[in-house]
């Protein structure tokens, strides 16, 4: 176990970013079409091809999930991922045609720094292609990929990941692009809201404050509507139906509530994708899924904290400082 989404067998992760742009894209590529669904809790989501993830819809498997900065412009990243998959002969077969299925979600980083004057064509299609082409088992954390320009109210945001195994041997992993309107730390820090779920000091081992600062319960948020979003991909090697994947996504949303305060607001576009790479069946459908969902929520909380803990400030004037800039000493 490397404590990464790629601990789940049957998938790879790739990042691509442009330092001058101050933005990037991240992709999860499945070795074979994966059963997946989605749960949307934020008030301002930006998504593509997510309607087909409803359990009632026809398509049963997806080839990849694309996450990107760039707000609505970033939805082009999925087209780049599709282009790469098509070159590999991947896709939903309709007689002789194949159409790669790539649901996507975006976060807003247009005001975080970097040169967004890209001219006629946004660069996200090429970033999506590059992320797919470099996908592998190693997963960069922090200010990479879709997390390059991500921020929270007090600290630089970024890409985080975590994984765990259930008592009956199933693996659950999460990858989060943390760009929350709220705070991932208690008050002004350095303690993480997710501290009770931390494993082996993975985000600094600071624990909780000895005396809880009551003022931390007064919510502070950044910006205005449509400027924030936390994007999450949860995956497991358990065999799930689309309806079970939907329930896993719903339960995993609790991880956002454990790691971000406030969360699921009108200011955010928070989404959780849940996917199954289908390696072995659950012994008990209801109880087994309950255990997976509880574990997924914990893993999501840890991934979010790791995304902030590992992030680095953008090298631009006035950039929001990282957690390590403020508390790393």
N, C-alpha and C positions, 0 to 999 in steps of 0.2 A: 504494500500500500504506500503510495506516494502522496496521499492526501490531495488528490486531484480528481476532477471529473473523469479523466481517462483511466482511473482505476476500474471503472465500469468497462468490461470487455465489449468490444464491438463498435467503438467510436474513436474519433480523433478530434483534436482542436487546433485551429490555426488562427494567427493574428496577422494583421497588416496595419501599419500606421504611417502617417506622414508628419514628421516633426514640425515642418513649416506650416502645415495645415492645422496642426493641433487637434487631430481627430484620427479615427481609424475604424476598422471593422474586425469582427471576430466571427468565426464559423465553427459549428459542430458538425462534422461529417460522420454519417453512420456507414459502417461497412456494408450493411444490407438495409433495405427499407425498414424503418422503425415505426412501431405503433406509438402515436403521440397525441397529446391534447394540450389544452391551454386554459389558464384561469386568469382573468383580467380584473384587477381591483382598483387601479389608478383611475383618476377622473379624466386624464388626457392622454390615452394611449395612441401610439402610431404603429400600425402593423400591416402586414401583407400576407395573403394566403392563409389566414388563420381561421376563416369560416369553415374550411374543410377539416379542421381539427375537432369540430363538434362530433360527438359519437354517432349522430344520426347521418352524417355525410358519407359519401360513397368511398372515397379514397381511404385506404386503411394504413398505408405506409408512407413515410416521408424520407427523403434522402439526406436532408441537412436542415440546420436552423442557422439563420444569419442574424447577427446583432451588429448594430452600427451606431456611430455618432452621426451628426449631420442633420438631425431632425428629419423632416419628411424627405429631404434630399438623400438621406442615407438609405432609404428603401431601395435605391438602385443597387446596393451591395448584393442583394439576393440575385439580381440578374447576372452579376459576375460569378457568383457561386454556381448558378445554373449553367453558365457557359462552360465552366471547368468540368462539372459533372457530365455534361453532354459529350465533351471530349473523351470522357471515360466510358461512354456507352451506357450511362445510368439514366433512369427515369421511368415514369409511369407509362406502360406500354399501351398504345392505342393502335392496334394492327402493326404497321411497320414504323410508326412514329413513337418516339420516347420523349416524355416531358419530365425533367427533373422537378421534384416537388420540394420547394424550399420556403417554408414559412419564415417570416422575418419580423423583427421589432427594432425600433430606433429610440435613441435618447437625444436630448437637446444639449448640444455643446457649442452652439454658434457664438456665444458670448464669453467663452472661457479663455480665449486667447488664440493666437494663430491667425494666419491669413486665409480668410474664407472667400476672397475675391477670385474664384476659380474660373470665371468666364462663362462661356455658354454651357459647358457640360460639367456637372459635379463629378468629382473623382471617385465616388464610392463604388461604382461598378468595377473599376480596376482594383480598388482595395479589396472588394469581395473576392475577386478572382485570385488575387495574390494570397489572401488568407486561406482560401481553399487549397491552393497549390502547395502551401507550406504546412498543411495540417499534419500533426503527428501526436505522439504520446506525451511529449513535453509541453507543458502549459505555462507560458509566461504569466506573471502576476503583476498587478500594479498598473502603472500608466502605459498600458500596451493595448493594441487592438481597439475595440469599442470603448475601452476605459481611458483612452489617451487624454481626452478633454473632459472627463467626468469630474464632477465636484459634489460635495455635500455642503451644508450650511456653514460648517466650521473648518473642514479639512478637505484636501484634495481627495477625490474618489478614484476608483479604478476597477480593475478586474481582480476578482477573488475566486478561489476554488477550495473545495474541501470534500472529503469522502469518508465513509464509514461502512462497516459490515454489521449486519444484523446478527442476532444470536443464532439464527438458522442458516447463516452463510450467504445471504444475499448482499450484494454491494449496492450502495446508493451514493451518488456523487452529485455535486452542484457546482455550477459556474455562475457568477453574478457580475454584471456590469453596474457598478454602484454610482448613481448620479442623483441622489435623493434630495428632495426639498428639505427634509428633516435632518436630524443629527444622528450619527452612528456612535457618538460618544456621549457620556452622561454629563450634562451641563457643558462646560468648556473643556472637559477631558481631564486626564488622559484615559479614563476608564471607558471600556466599551459596554454598551447595553447588552451585547451578546456574551459577556464574560462568564456567566454560569455554564455556558456550553463549550467553552474553550477546551482544547485538547493539546497537551504537551507544549504549552506556551506559544501556540501558533500565531497569536497576534499580540505578543509582548508579555503575557502572563501578569498583567497588572491587577487582575481581579476586580472586585468592586470597592468603592470607597468605604472607609471605616465608618464614616458618618455620611449618610446619604444626603446630598444637597437638595433640599426641598425645592429650591428655585429651578432645578433641572426639569421639574414637571410643568413649568411654564413653557409651552412649545415655541421654539424659534425655527423659522424657515427662511430659505433663501428666495430671492427673486419674486416672480409673479407666475401666473398660470402658464402652463405649457413649457416651463423651463427645466423640468426635472423628470426623472424616471429611473427606476431600478429594474433591470432586465435579468431574469434568472432562467437557467436551464437545469432541470433536475433529470437524472437518468438512473435507471436500475437495470440489472441483468435478469430480473424476474419477468416471466411471461405475463403480460397484461393485455386486456382488451382496451379499446379506446375509452370505454366508460370507466374502467379502472384507472387508466392514465389520467382521465379528468379528475377523479377523486384524489389521486396522488398530487396533482397540481393544486387542488383546493387545500389539502392538508399542508402542503409545503409553503403556502402563503403565510402560515403562522410564523415561519422563520423570519420573514420581513418584519413582522410585528415584534419579534424578539430582539431585532438588531437595529431598527430605525425608529426614531420618535420625533415627530408624528409620522405616520405612514398611511398609504392608500388615500391620500388627500385629493382635493380637486386640482392640486398643483402638480401631481405626479401622474405618470402613465404606466404604473407598475404592472408587469405581467410575469407569470411563471409558465414556462413550457415544461411538460413532463413527458419523458420518452422511455420506452422499453426496448432493449436490444434482444430480449427474448431468448435467454439461455436455458432457463429451467423453470418449471411451474411452481406456483405457491402450493404448499400442502393444504392450506385452508384459505379459501378465497377472501373471506371477510376478515378473519383475524390476522392473516398474513399481510393483507393490504393495510390494515390499521397499524401494524408494526412498522411497515415501510414508510407510511405517511408520517408517523411520529418521528422516525429517524430522519426523514427528508427535511422536516422543519428544522431540526437541530443542525443539519449539515448546511442548509441555506443560511441560517444565522451566522454560522462560522465563516462561510464563504464571503458574506458581506463584510464582516469585520476584517478578514484578511485582505479584501480589496482595498480598504482604506489604510490598513497598517502597512501594506507594501507599496503604496502609491508614492510617486515623486512629483513635486510641483513642476508645472510647465515652465520652461526657461524663457518666460516673457515678462515684461514689466507688469507689476501689479497682480501677478498670479497668486491664487489662493495657496497658502502653505500646506505642506503635507503633514500628516500626523507625526512623522519622524522629525520634520523640521521643528515642530512645536514641543514634542515630548520625548524624542529619541534619546536624549541625554540621560 
